[in-house]
Amino acid sequence: MITVGCVATLLFFGGWTSPFGSLLPAFGGIFLQAIVPVFWFVFKVFCFLFLYIWVRGTLPRLRYDQLMGFGWKFLMPLAIANILATSLWLALRSA
C-alpha cells in the first residue's frame, strides 16, 4: 500500500511540490528548503493511504465472479462505445 501511495503521489498528486505553488514565500536555509519537499511528499502519501484504507474499510468486498460480470457486461460495452464515439468524432471533425 505504501508503494502504491508513493507511485500515485508521484503520478497524480504532484510529487514533492507544494500544493500551494509559489504562494508561500521561500524561507529558511538550505536544510529547510531540502526538508519541505520531503514533508509534502510524505504528507501526500499519508493522505492517499488514509483514503485507501477508508475506502477499503467502508465498501463491501466484491466476489471475483461479480467483478468479472461487471467488467464484461458493463465496462466492455462502455469501452467499445467510447472507441466508436471517439473515432466518429475524429472522422467528422477532419471532414
TABEL-V239670 format. One record per helix or strand of 3 or more residues. SS is the DSSP state (A for helix, B for strand). FROM is the first residue (numbers start at 1). TO is the last residue. If there is no record, write none. Layout:
SS|FROM|TO / SS|FROM|TO
This chain:
A|2|12 / A|30|58 / A|64|94
